[in-house]
Amino acid sequence: MTRLILATRNAGKVTELHSILADAGLPHELVGADAYPDIPDVKETGITFAENALLKAHAMARATGLPAVADDSGLCVDVLNGAPGIFSARWAGRHGDDEANLGLLLAQLSDIEAPHRGAHFACAAALALPDGTERVVEGRLLGTLRRAPAGTGGFGYDPVLQPAGESRTCAELTAAEKNAISHRGQAFRALVPAVREMLG
């Protein structure tokens, strides 16, 4: 059984990818970055989600000699030309301050009318082998931005993105409902053929 590393310390992501691989009949042993605590986190210096995902996957594959998967994701707002994009987690200046990021975004869009509040969550997922072989795929969750947050589930910008065809925000969906349509779920599922091809 091939060990596959997901370059994250987020247990939820590991569980999600494990479930997707199992559903696809791929019996790989999946572990997160916590299994290798001596390996430092990689700085995300890329200018696209794909570049950042590949940076993390290659770094983990080189450090462990094992195949590695990594992802990078964020919110892309149409009228902001795709921003916050790769800066989603630090849009207000401090990394991971969800409340400040959300507040700043809503303030920036305060005078934008409903027809022009289109946005999507984007995720790039990369698979890298120790020999440098790589594959990257992307997933998107299209929607529109509410004027005020709604819901207590999820994190980040979930309380303001209302998926296309939905009357609720991502934060109002159950975890199962969100995972079924999420940008990360789409990207991880799109990576399955590459895992099958490259790892057997």
Backbone as ProteinMPNN parsed JSONL, in Angstrom:
{"seq_chain_A": "MTRLILATRNAGKVTELHSILADAGLPHELVGADAYPDIPDVKETGITFAENALLKAHAMARATGLPAVADDSGLCVDVLNGAPGIFSARWAGRHGDDEANLGLLLAQLSDIEAPHRGAHFACAAALALPDGTERVVEGRLLGTLRRAPAGTGGFGYDPVLQPAGESRTCAELTAAEKNAISHRGQAFRALVPAVREMLG", "coords_chain_A": {"N_chain_A": [[0.842, -1.191, 0.0], [0.655, 2.124, -0.964], [1.948, 4.959, 0.663], [0.512, 8.092, 0.958], [0.877, 11.547, 1.199], [-0.868, 14.27, 2.51], [-0.325, 17.571, 2.294], [-0.986, 19.217, 4.727], [-2.069, 20.484, 7.908], [-4.592, 20.308, 8.649], [-7.054, 18.448, 9.898], [-9.605, 17.955, 8.949], [-9.443, 18.253, 6.164], [-7.816, 16.075, 5.546], [-9.475, 13.94, 6.258], [-11.538, 14.361, 4.404], [-10.247, 13.97, 1.864], [-9.387, 11.35, 2.221], [-11.831, 9.988, 2.319], [-12.76, 10.46, -0.289], [-10.809, 9.117, -1.838], [-11.215, 6.527, -0.91], [-13.858, 6.069, -1.743], [-13.391, 5.959, -4.432], [-12.155, 3.598, -4.674], [-9.459, 3.448, -4.173], [-6.82, 2.239, -2.41], [-4.927, 3.664, -0.856], [-2.689, 4.557, 1.799], [-3.334, 7.339, 3.658], [-1.911, 10.212, 5.044], [-1.584, 13.182, 7.069], [0.335, 16.279, 7.255], [1.055, 16.352, 9.886], [2.107, 13.942, 10.521], [4.714, 14.194, 10.001], [6.304, 16.016, 11.782], [8.737, 17.392, 11.886], [9.181, 18.574, 9.486], [9.157, 21.702, 8.068], [6.496, 24.143, 7.501], [5.629, 25.259, 4.214], [6.385, 28.311, 2.579], [3.946, 30.174, 0.922], [4.579, 31.35, -1.897], [3.784, 31.615, -4.479], [1.933, 33.007, -7.318], [-0.475, 32.165, -8.105], [-3.231, 29.927, -7.347], [-2.617, 27.354, -8.213], [0.197, 27.392, -8.436], [0.955, 27.715, -5.738], [-0.13, 25.383, -4.589], [1.391, 23.441, -5.921], [3.982, 24.142, -5.029], [3.837, 23.41, -2.297], [3.214, 20.663, -2.464], [5.432, 19.58, -3.903], [7.525, 20.238, -2.131], [6.924, 18.671, 0.123], [7.008, 16.113, -1.007], [9.697, 15.957, -1.78], [10.943, 16.142, 0.725], [10.126, 13.855, 2.072], [10.314, 11.706, 0.356], [8.117, 10.515, -0.651], [4.938, 10.265, -2.438], [2.992, 13.248, -2.696], [0.19, 15.304, -1.896], [-1.256, 18.523, -2.262], [-3.165, 21.49, -1.556], [-4.536, 24.679, -2.555], [-6.569, 27.468, -1.936], [-9.246, 29.897, -2.354], [-11.294, 32.909, -2.325], [-12.733, 34.393, -5.15], [-13.676, 37.381, -6.505], [-15.846, 38.775, -8.839], [-16.143, 41.619, -9.545], [-13.893, 42.597, -8.401], [-11.872, 41.848, -9.986], [-11.076, 39.184, -9.585], [-9.858, 39.212, -7.097], [-10.24, 38.615, -3.526], [-8.602, 36.37, -4.034], [-5.513, 34.668, -4.072], [-4.815, 35.985, -1.813], [-6.769, 35.673, 0.031], [-6.887, 34.654, 2.713], [-5.542, 36.551, 4.13], [-6.598, 39.045, 3.624], [-7.385, 41.327, 5.04], [-5.043, 41.979, 6.234], [-3.909, 40.548, 8.451], [-3.025, 37.206, 8.755], [-5.502, 34.728, 8.528], [-7.559, 35.983, 9.975], [-10.656, 35.747, 10.038], [-12.996, 37.248, 10.574], [-12.204, 39.942, 10.263], [-11.342, 39.898, 7.599], [-13.734, 39.294, 6.253], [-15.316, 41.474, 6.993], [-13.929, 43.614, 5.785], [-14.133, 42.932, 3.066], [-16.941, 43.043, 2.634], [-17.367, 45.744, 3.128], [-15.946, 46.874, 1.018], [-17.566, 46.141, -1.073], [-19.931, 47.406, -0.653], [-21.487, 49.224, -2.152], [-22.154, 47.842, -4.387], [-24.456, 46.472, -6.571], [-26.878, 43.742, -6.499], [-26.937, 42.207, -9.046], [-24.3, 42.296, -9.806], [-22.688, 41.015, -8.034], [-21.298, 38.666, -8.314], [-19.272, 35.776, -7.617], [-16.734, 33.314, -6.863], [-15.605, 30.368, -5.169], [-12.392, 29.059, -5.44], [-10.237, 26.279, -5.996], [-7.097, 24.754, -6.174], [-5.64, 21.628, -6.629], [-2.824, 19.658, -6.141], [-0.705, 16.982, -7.187], [2.34, 15.573, -6.452], [5.286, 13.773, -7.239], [8.257, 12.195, -5.844], [10.189, 12.205, -7.874], [9.763, 14.49, -9.269], [7.649, 14.533, -11.034], [4.443, 15.834, -11.792], [1.008, 16.846, -11.258], [-1.762, 18.936, -11.664], [-4.989, 20.073, -10.742], [-8.196, 21.764, -10.895], [-10.963, 23.121, -8.999], [-14.206, 24.66, -8.799], [-16.597, 26.646, -7.066], [-19.372, 28.209, -7.872], [-21.127, 31.302, -7.269], [-22.979, 33.918, -5.557], [-22.469, 36.971, -3.724], [-23.683, 37.68, -0.544], [-25.1, 40.523, 1.242], [-24.775, 40.582, 3.938], [-23.435, 38.487, 6.535], [-24.534, 35.055, 6.948], [-25.444, 32.212, 8.758], [-23.67, 29.655, 10.627], [-21.894, 27.683, 10.126], [-18.929, 26.187, 8.601], [-16.166, 28.285, 7.513], [-14.044, 31.191, 7.099], [-14.988, 32.844, 4.206], [-17.414, 31.635, 3.945], [-19.928, 32.42, 5.178], [-20.944, 34.422, 3.51], [-21.01, 33.678, 0.829], [-23.301, 32.585, -1.467], [-24.147, 29.705, -2.958], [-24.647, 29.045, -6.468], [-27.976, 28.458, -7.475], [-28.806, 27.908, -4.938], [-30.536, 28.834, -1.895], [-29.401, 29.345, 0.426], [-26.442, 30.306, 2.304], [-23.001, 29.133, 2.106], [-22.286, 28.699, 4.727], [-24.631, 28.015, 5.88], [-25.256, 25.548, 4.99], [-25.274, 21.974, 5.553], [-22.437, 20.027, 6.669], [-22.118, 17.816, 4.996], [-23.648, 18.553, 2.767], [-22.222, 20.781, 1.886], [-19.685, 19.649, 1.333], [-20.339, 18.074, -0.842], [-20.584, 19.819, -2.968], [-18.438, 21.504, -2.858], [-15.581, 23.538, -3.774], [-13.098, 22.48, -3.053], [-13.71, 19.772, -2.696], [-14.475, 19.176, -5.33], [-12.016, 19.583, -6.646], [-10.335, 17.688, -5.372], [-11.69, 15.327, -6.114], [-11.333, 15.473, -8.864], [-8.689, 14.939, -8.972], [-8.404, 12.272, -8.583], [-8.196, 10.493, -10.94], [-5.536, 11.063, -11.656], [-4.105, 10.202, -9.425], [-4.683, 7.487, -9.578], [-3.482, 6.876, -12.047], [-0.765, 7.659, -11.708], [0.069, 6.461, -9.348], [-1.058, 3.969, -9.255]], "CA_chain_A": [[0.0, 0.0, 0.0], [1.445, 3.339, -1.077], [1.614, 6.057, 1.569], [0.301, 9.365, 0.283], [0.851, 12.605, 2.201], [-1.579, 15.505, 2.205], [0.484, 18.61, 2.926], [-1.812, 20.101, 5.544], [-2.266, 20.078, 9.304], [-6.042, 20.392, 8.832], [-7.569, 17.073, 9.947], [-10.812, 17.881, 8.13], [-9.037, 18.031, 4.778], [-7.316, 14.695, 5.44], [-10.663, 13.081, 6.282], [-12.263, 14.533, 3.145], [-9.532, 13.299, 0.782], [-9.415, 9.909, 2.507], [-13.15, 9.499, 1.916], [-12.84, 10.504, -1.753], [-9.965, 8.042, -2.351], [-11.876, 5.257, -0.583], [-15.02, 5.945, -2.625], [-12.893, 5.646, -5.765], [-11.543, 2.28, -4.633], [-7.998, 3.574, -4.106], [-6.517, 1.826, -1.043], [-3.679, 4.259, -0.37], [-2.632, 5.058, 3.171], [-3.232, 8.797, 3.598], [-1.578, 10.893, 6.304], [-1.378, 14.614, 6.957], [1.683, 16.769, 7.564], [1.347, 16.11, 11.295], [2.888, 12.705, 10.619], [6.115, 14.589, 9.795], [6.362, 17.311, 12.481], [10.021, 18.07, 11.715], [9.212, 19.255, 8.184], [8.509, 23.014, 8.242], [5.5, 24.556, 6.52], [6.206, 25.931, 3.044], [5.857, 29.641, 2.303], [3.166, 30.202, -0.31], [5.098, 32.511, -2.629], [3.256, 31.615, -5.841], [0.968, 34.065, -7.617], [-1.743, 31.505, -8.438], [-3.535, 28.792, -6.475], [-1.894, 26.184, -8.723], [1.619, 27.505, -8.06], [1.095, 27.472, -4.306], [-0.386, 23.963, -4.338], [2.563, 22.695, -6.401], [5.094, 24.415, -4.117], [3.679, 22.61, -1.075], [3.273, 19.233, -2.79], [6.816, 19.222, -4.235], [8.359, 20.329, -0.928], [6.643, 17.505, 0.959], [7.496, 14.92, -1.703], [11.168, 15.955, -1.685], [11.368, 15.949, 2.11], [9.769, 12.523, 2.579], [10.529, 10.66, -0.628], [6.815, 9.89, -0.897], [4.02, 11.119, -3.195], [2.313, 14.213, -1.837], [-0.891, 16.134, -2.425], [-1.469, 19.79, -1.549], [-4.164, 22.338, -2.204], [-4.609, 26.084, -2.178], [-7.898, 27.917, -2.338], [-9.649, 31.219, -1.91], [-12.482, 33.522, -2.908], [-12.466, 35.273, -6.285], [-14.85, 38.236, -6.699], [-15.843, 39.264, -10.218], [-15.906, 43.066, -9.691], [-12.546, 42.889, -7.887], [-10.946, 41.206, -10.916], [-10.565, 37.926, -9.042], [-9.39, 39.351, -5.71], [-8.928, 38.527, -2.894], [-7.773, 35.333, -4.648], [-4.501, 34.021, -3.232], [-4.667, 36.758, -0.578], [-8.035, 35.543, 0.757], [-6.722, 34.421, 4.147], [-4.907, 37.718, 4.763], [-7.113, 40.211, 2.906], [-7.416, 42.5, 5.934], [-3.693, 42.255, 6.724], [-3.379, 39.531, 9.349], [-3.393, 35.889, 8.232], [-6.465, 33.909, 9.248], [-8.549, 36.751, 10.736], [-11.857, 35.611, 9.211], [-13.948, 38.335, 10.82], [-11.682, 41.16, 9.646], [-11.353, 39.706, 6.146], [-15.125, 39.369, 5.819], [-15.755, 42.853, 7.167], [-13.308, 44.455, 4.766], [-14.715, 42.595, 1.769], [-18.298, 43.57, 2.558], [-17.258, 47.2, 3.03], [-15.499, 47.197, -0.341], [-18.646, 45.849, -2.016], [-21.178, 47.942, -0.082], [-22.312, 49.931, -3.137], [-22.309, 46.988, -5.568], [-25.809, 45.903, -6.605], [-26.982, 42.277, -6.551], [-26.562, 41.553, -10.306], [-22.853, 42.376, -10.04], [-21.995, 40.469, -6.857], [-20.855, 37.305, -8.62], [-17.985, 35.364, -7.049], [-16.599, 31.861, -6.752], [-14.492, 29.767, -4.452], [-11.527, 28.283, -6.335], [-9.25, 25.429, -5.33], [-6.172, 23.962, -6.99], [-5.073, 20.481, -5.916], [-1.652, 19.174, -6.871], [-0.052, 15.734, -6.809], [3.755, 15.595, -6.856], [6.084, 12.595, -6.898], [9.639, 12.567, -5.503], [11.02, 12.402, -9.075], [9.417, 15.77, -9.89], [6.411, 14.427, -11.804], [3.39, 16.598, -11.123], [-0.29, 17.032, -11.896], [-2.573, 19.881, -10.9], [-6.366, 20.198, -11.221], [-8.881, 22.835, -10.177], [-12.393, 23.036, -8.774], [-14.83, 25.962, -8.532], [-17.964, 26.72, -6.566], [-19.888, 29.501, -8.324], [-22.205, 31.843, -6.455], [-23.071, 35.374, -5.416], [-22.151, 37.411, -2.371], [-24.721, 38.341, 0.245], [-24.693, 41.802, 1.831], [-24.479, 40.346, 5.354], [-23.184, 37.071, 6.804], [-25.625, 34.213, 7.417], [-25.021, 30.842, 9.042], [-22.59, 29.497, 11.601], [-21.021, 26.589, 9.723], [-17.804, 26.549, 7.735], [-15.179, 29.263, 7.986], [-13.644, 32.139, 6.058], [-16.033, 33.608, 3.519], [-18.621, 30.798, 3.812], [-21.196, 33.064, 5.551], [-21.454, 35.394, 2.526], [-21.151, 33.127, -0.527], [-24.502, 31.783, -1.713], [-23.89, 28.938, -4.176], [-25.638, 29.134, -7.55], [-29.067, 27.52, -7.324], [-29.098, 27.735, -3.518], [-31.103, 29.987, -1.189], [-28.608, 29.469, 1.653], [-25.005, 30.502, 2.137], [-22.202, 27.935, 2.408], [-22.269, 28.521, 6.178], [-25.934, 27.489, 6.293], [-25.351, 24.168, 4.514], [-24.658, 20.967, 6.412], [-21.097, 19.665, 6.198], [-22.268, 16.88, 3.875], [-24.121, 19.327, 1.612], [-21.13, 21.622, 1.415], [-18.645, 18.805, 0.746], [-20.815, 17.532, -2.115], [-20.464, 20.819, -4.034], [-17.337, 22.432, -2.585], [-14.45, 23.674, -4.697], [-12.044, 21.544, -2.662], [-14.2, 18.437, -3.033], [-14.381, 19.026, -6.787], [-10.606, 19.461, -7.028], [-9.84, 16.386, -4.907], [-12.267, 14.272, -6.958], [-10.702, 15.57, -10.184], [-7.315, 14.436, -8.848], [-8.44, 10.806, -8.472], [-7.581, 9.803, -12.087], [-4.081, 11.236, -11.622], [-3.597, 9.294, -8.382], [-4.778, 6.123, -10.128], [-2.504, 6.735, -13.141], [0.61, 7.864, -11.274], [0.424, 5.61, -8.213], [-1.57, 2.62, -9.454]], "C_chain_A": [[0.885, 1.252, 0.0], [0.996, 4.368, -0.053], [1.572, 7.348, 0.768], [0.167, 10.434, 1.356], [0.039, 13.784, 1.684], [-0.897, 16.607, 3.0], [-0.394, 19.643, 3.627], [-1.826, 19.583, 6.967], [-3.748, 20.152, 9.667], [-6.625, 18.976, 8.751], [-8.807, 16.902, 9.081], [-10.491, 17.619, 6.671], [-8.567, 16.595, 4.575], [-8.488, 13.722, 5.397], [-11.405, 13.14, 4.954], [-11.575, 13.792, 2.003], [-9.529, 11.793, 0.99], [-10.732, 9.297, 2.035], [-13.276, 9.432, 0.397], [-12.012, 9.368, -2.371], [-10.622, 6.672, -2.099], [-13.074, 5.019, -1.49], [-14.607, 5.55, -4.038], [-12.208, 4.28, -5.822], [-10.024, 2.314, -4.621], [-7.55, 3.333, -2.664], [-5.249, 2.448, -0.459], [-3.794, 4.686, 1.09], [-2.419, 6.57, 3.094], [-2.923, 9.356, 4.971], [-1.421, 12.381, 6.024], [0.042, 14.992, 7.33], [2.052, 16.554, 9.02], [2.154, 14.834, 11.501], [4.385, 12.986, 10.461], [6.349, 15.963, 10.436], [7.674, 18.071, 12.292], [10.124, 18.825, 10.394], [8.465, 20.588, 8.31], [7.457, 23.281, 7.163], [6.18, 25.355, 5.413], [5.569, 27.308, 2.875], [5.161, 29.639, 0.945], [3.521, 31.464, -1.094], [4.618, 32.568, -4.074], [2.248, 32.736, -6.046], [-0.36, 33.497, -8.135], [-1.977, 30.387, -7.432], [-2.731, 27.571, -6.905], [-0.425, 26.223, -8.316], [1.822, 27.192, -6.582], [0.86, 26.01, -3.959], [0.825, 23.12, -4.762], [3.782, 22.913, -5.503], [5.033, 23.503, -2.898], [3.807, 21.119, -1.361], [4.702, 18.793, -3.091], [7.707, 19.241, -2.997], [8.163, 19.104, -0.043], [7.153, 16.227, 0.306], [9.018, 14.814, -1.614], [11.623, 15.596, -0.272], [11.138, 14.526, 2.604], [10.109, 11.385, 1.633], [9.26, 9.907, -0.966], [5.942, 10.813, -1.743], [3.236, 12.021, -2.245], [1.253, 14.989, -2.608], [-0.954, 17.408, -1.604], [-2.54, 20.578, -2.276], [-3.994, 23.78, -1.755], [-5.93, 26.606, -2.708], [-8.18, 29.313, -1.827], [-10.899, 31.683, -2.625], [-12.07, 34.485, -4.015], [-13.743, 36.051, -6.605], [-14.768, 38.9, -8.07], [-15.469, 40.744, -10.323], [-14.564, 43.496, -9.112], [-11.481, 42.217, -8.75], [-10.291, 39.951, -10.339], [-9.99, 38.02, -7.65], [-10.553, 38.974, -4.78], [-8.028, 37.399, -3.407], [-6.796, 34.699, -3.677], [-4.279, 34.762, -1.912], [-5.887, 36.621, 0.332], [-7.853, 35.44, 2.269], [-6.113, 35.617, 4.873], [-5.358, 39.021, 4.116], [-7.097, 41.471, 3.755], [-6.054, 42.768, 6.579], [-3.094, 41.185, 7.613], [-3.903, 38.168, 8.921], [-4.405, 35.198, 9.134], [-7.48, 34.653, 10.091], [-9.843, 36.808, 9.921], [-12.796, 36.798, 9.349], [-13.495, 39.63, 10.148], [-11.703, 41.062, 8.127], [-12.757, 39.894, 5.585], [-15.639, 40.803, 5.9], [-15.213, 43.778, 6.099], [-13.931, 44.194, 3.401], [-16.117, 43.195, 1.617], [-18.291, 45.097, 2.452], [-16.861, 47.616, 1.62], [-16.616, 47.032, -1.366], [-19.967, 46.501, -1.615], [-22.073, 48.629, -1.11], [-22.501, 49.133, -4.43], [-23.668, 46.293, -5.51], [-25.777, 44.39, -6.863], [-26.552, 41.649, -7.885], [-25.058, 41.487, -10.551], [-22.043, 41.808, -8.881], [-21.58, 39.008, -7.068], [-19.479, 37.016, -8.036], [-17.903, 33.84, -7.091], [-15.455, 31.506, -5.82], [-13.709, 28.948, -5.466], [-10.539, 27.47, -5.509], [-8.398, 24.735, -6.38], [-5.621, 22.848, -6.11], [-3.957, 19.897, -6.768], [-1.171, 17.849, -6.302], [1.372, 15.801, -7.335], [4.44, 14.317, -6.384], [7.512, 13.023, -6.594], [10.527, 12.813, -6.717], [10.69, 13.708, -9.815], [8.18, 15.735, -10.765], [5.297, 15.136, -11.054], [2.107, 16.591, -11.942], [-1.07, 17.998, -11.034], [-3.939, 20.014, -11.563], [-7.048, 21.295, -10.394], [-10.37, 22.549, -10.035], [-12.93, 24.421, -8.444], [-16.235, 25.78, -7.989], [-18.484, 28.123, -6.878], [-21.018, 29.97, -7.42], [-22.26, 33.347, -6.506], [-22.832, 35.723, -3.955], [-23.329, 38.127, -1.724], [-24.182, 39.67, 0.782], [-24.318, 41.666, 3.307], [-24.266, 38.854, 5.576], [-24.439, 36.347, 7.279], [-25.101, 32.801, 7.619], [-23.817, 30.782, 9.959], [-21.633, 28.365, 11.237], [-19.841, 27.096, 8.911], [-16.865, 27.55, 8.368], [-14.908, 30.238, 6.86], [-14.821, 32.918, 5.516], [-17.327, 32.821, 3.332], [-19.918, 31.538, 4.156], [-21.743, 34.051, 4.521], [-21.588, 34.84, 1.114], [-22.382, 32.222, -0.594], [-24.296, 31.042, -3.02], [-25.01, 29.099, -5.201], [-26.697, 28.058, -7.359], [-29.488, 27.271, -5.894], [-29.754, 28.993, -2.957], [-30.356, 30.249, 0.109], [-27.153, 29.763, 1.321], [-24.287, 29.186, 2.427], [-22.2, 27.643, 3.902], [-23.593, 28.007, 6.715], [-26.142, 26.054, 5.824], [-24.807, 23.215, 5.573], [-23.271, 20.65, 5.844], [-21.175, 18.755, 4.981], [-22.716, 17.607, 2.614], [-22.996, 20.16, 1.021], [-20.057, 20.778, 0.716], [-19.038, 18.285, -0.634], [-20.608, 18.509, -3.268], [-19.213, 21.685, -3.918], [-16.254, 22.409, -3.65], [-13.341, 22.691, -4.353], [-12.454, 20.115, -2.982], [-14.107, 18.169, -4.524], [-12.937, 18.793, -7.219], [-10.041, 18.105, -6.607], [-10.397, 15.255, -5.763], [-11.643, 14.282, -8.353], [-9.277, 15.014, -10.163], [-7.266, 12.907, -8.83], [-7.836, 10.101, -9.689], [-6.058, 9.922, -12.106], [-3.455, 10.328, -10.571], [-3.587, 7.863, -8.923], [-3.695, 5.887, -11.175], [-1.07, 6.745, -12.625], [1.039, 6.935, -10.148], [-0.08, 4.186, -8.348], [-2.612, 2.242, -8.414]], "O_chain_A": [[1.753, 1.411, 0.859], [-0.2, 4.624, 0.089], [2.485, 7.652, 0.0], [-0.575, 10.252, 2.321], [0.235, 14.24, 0.558], [-0.891, 16.582, 4.231], [-0.523, 20.783, 3.18], [-1.621, 18.394, 7.208], [-4.115, 20.069, 10.839], [-6.683, 18.381, 7.675], [-9.037, 15.822, 8.535], [-11.187, 16.848, 6.01], [-8.877, 15.97, 3.56], [-8.496, 12.788, 4.594], [-11.848, 12.116, 4.434], [-12.229, 13.068, 1.252], [-9.656, 11.037, 0.027], [-10.749, 8.225, 1.43], [-13.826, 8.473, -0.145], [-12.46, 8.727, -3.322], [-10.59, 5.785, -2.953], [-13.288, 3.9, -1.958], [-15.362, 4.894, -4.756], [-11.739, 3.855, -6.878], [-9.37, 1.344, -5.005], [-7.863, 4.134, -1.784], [-4.57, 1.816, 0.35], [-4.852, 5.117, 1.549], [-1.428, 7.028, 2.525], [-3.588, 9.019, 5.951], [-1.159, 12.79, 4.893], [0.854, 14.134, 7.677], [3.233, 16.57, 9.366], [2.806, 14.664, 12.531], [5.22, 12.127, 10.749], [6.565, 16.951, 9.735], [7.717, 19.28, 12.516], [11.043, 19.621, 10.2], [7.275, 20.602, 8.623], [7.516, 22.726, 6.066], [7.176, 26.04, 5.646], [4.355, 27.455, 3.013], [5.71, 29.166, -0.05], [2.862, 32.497, -0.976], [5.002, 33.47, -4.817], [1.767, 33.34, -5.087], [-1.248, 34.242, -8.549], [-1.051, 29.949, -6.749], [-2.221, 26.834, -6.061], [0.135, 25.209, -7.901], [2.76, 26.483, -6.218], [1.572, 25.451, -3.124], [1.232, 22.202, -4.049], [4.534, 21.973, -5.244], [6.033, 22.9, -2.508], [4.435, 20.39, -0.592], [5.147, 17.756, -2.599], [8.55, 18.361, -2.828], [9.133, 18.558, 0.484], [7.677, 15.349, 0.992], [9.564, 13.731, -1.401], [12.576, 14.837, -0.095], [11.875, 14.042, 3.463], [10.186, 10.229, 2.051], [9.308, 8.799, -1.5], [6.175, 12.022, -1.769], [2.867, 11.618, -1.142], [1.401, 15.285, -3.793], [-0.734, 17.384, -0.394], [-2.791, 20.362, -3.462], [-3.392, 24.063, -0.719], [-6.362, 26.234, -3.799], [-7.457, 29.846, -0.985], [-11.487, 30.954, -3.423], [-11.162, 35.297, -3.834], [-14.769, 35.457, -6.937], [-13.757, 39.509, -8.419], [-14.581, 41.1, -11.098], [-14.142, 44.635, -9.308], [-10.342, 42.033, -8.32], [-9.111, 39.688, -10.572], [-9.657, 36.991, -7.062], [-11.713, 39.007, -5.191], [-6.811, 37.464, -3.235], [-7.181, 34.247, -2.598], [-3.637, 34.239, -1.002], [-6.025, 37.372, 1.298], [-8.59, 36.072, 3.025], [-6.163, 35.687, 6.101], [-4.598, 39.988, 4.061], [-6.827, 42.561, 3.25], [-5.926, 43.688, 7.386], [-1.892, 40.932, 7.544], [-5.109, 37.999, 8.743], [-4.204, 35.09, 10.343], [-8.207, 34.023, 10.859], [-10.099, 37.779, 9.208], [-13.329, 37.296, 8.357], [-14.3, 40.332, 9.537], [-12.04, 42.029, 7.444], [-12.947, 40.565, 4.571], [-16.312, 41.284, 4.989], [-15.935, 44.621, 5.567], [-14.224, 45.134, 2.661], [-16.434, 43.786, 0.585], [-19.127, 45.673, 1.756], [-17.38, 48.598, 1.088], [-16.619, 47.697, -2.402], [-21.012, 46.18, -2.182], [-23.295, 48.622, -0.96], [-22.95, 49.673, -5.44], [-23.992, 45.617, -4.534], [-24.796, 43.843, -7.368], [-25.855, 40.634, -7.864], [-24.593, 40.721, -11.395], [-20.85, 42.085, -8.758], [-21.52, 38.223, -6.122], [-18.625, 37.9, -7.969], [-18.905, 33.166, -7.33], [-14.474, 32.24, -5.697], [-14.298, 28.22, -6.265], [-10.067, 27.913, -4.462], [-8.917, 24.195, -7.357], [-5.186, 23.093, -4.985], [-4.127, 19.67, -7.966], [-1.222, 17.621, -5.093], [1.592, 16.056, -8.519], [4.203, 13.844, -5.273], [7.943, 14.091, -7.029], [11.512, 13.545, -6.62], [11.27, 13.994, -10.862], [7.7, 16.783, -11.2], [5.213, 15.053, -9.829], [2.12, 16.36, -13.151], [-1.047, 17.896, -9.808], [-4.041, 20.063, -12.789], [-6.552, 21.699, -9.342], [-10.96, 21.832, -10.843], [-12.219, 25.256, -7.884], [-16.966, 24.878, -8.398], [-18.094, 29.099, -6.238], [-21.77, 29.163, -6.873], [-21.668, 33.977, -7.381], [-22.975, 34.882, -3.068], [-23.894, 39.062, -2.292], [-22.976, 39.913, 0.778], [-23.63, 42.524, 3.86], [-24.861, 38.037, 4.873], [-25.3, 36.939, 7.929], [-24.402, 32.258, 6.763], [-23.043, 31.734, 10.056], [-20.667, 28.113, 11.958], [-19.761, 28.278, 8.576], [-16.774, 27.656, 9.591], [-15.485, 30.118, 5.779], [-15.555, 33.567, 6.261], [-18.237, 33.28, 2.642], [-20.929, 31.312, 3.491], [-22.891, 34.481, 4.639], [-22.223, 35.475, 0.272], [-22.485, 31.231, 0.128], [-24.269, 31.661, -4.084], [-26.175, 29.269, -4.842], [-26.376, 26.895, -7.114], [-30.423, 26.509, -5.646], [-29.554, 30.089, -3.48], [-30.622, 31.227, 0.808], [-26.689, 29.507, 0.21], [-24.891, 28.24, 2.933], [-22.124, 26.484, 4.31], [-23.678, 27.605, 7.876], [-27.112, 25.41, 6.224], [-23.977, 23.603, 6.394], [-22.972, 20.964, 4.691], [-20.393, 18.901, 4.041], [-22.229, 17.319, 1.521], [-22.839, 20.235, -0.198], [-19.577, 21.142, -0.357], [-18.18, 18.077, -1.492], [-20.472, 18.09, -4.417], [-18.955, 22.514, -4.791], [-16.039, 21.405, -4.329], [-12.711, 22.127, -5.248], [-11.646, 19.332, -3.48], [-13.713, 17.081, -4.945], [-12.657, 17.925, -8.046], [-9.35, 17.448, -7.386], [-9.669, 14.323, -6.106], [-11.446, 13.227, -8.955], [-8.725, 14.662, -11.205], [-6.207, 12.316, -9.039], [-7.03, 9.188, -9.509], [-5.367, 8.993, -12.523], [-2.394, 9.749, -10.802], [-2.616, 7.127, -8.75], [-3.064, 4.83, -11.196], [-0.25, 5.932, -13.053], [2.226, 6.647, -9.997], [0.395, 3.288, -7.653], [-3.141, 1.131, -8.446]]}, "name": "protein", "num_of_chains": 1, "seq": "MTRLILATRNAGKVTELHSILADAGLPHELVGADAYPDIPDVKETGITFAENALLKAHAMARATGLPAVADDSGLCVDVLNGAPGIFSARWAGRHGDDEANLGLLLAQLSDIEAPHRGAHFACAAALALPDGTERVVEGRLLGTLRRAPAGTGGFGYDPVLQPAGESRTCAELTAAEKNAISHRGQAFRALVPAVREMLG"}
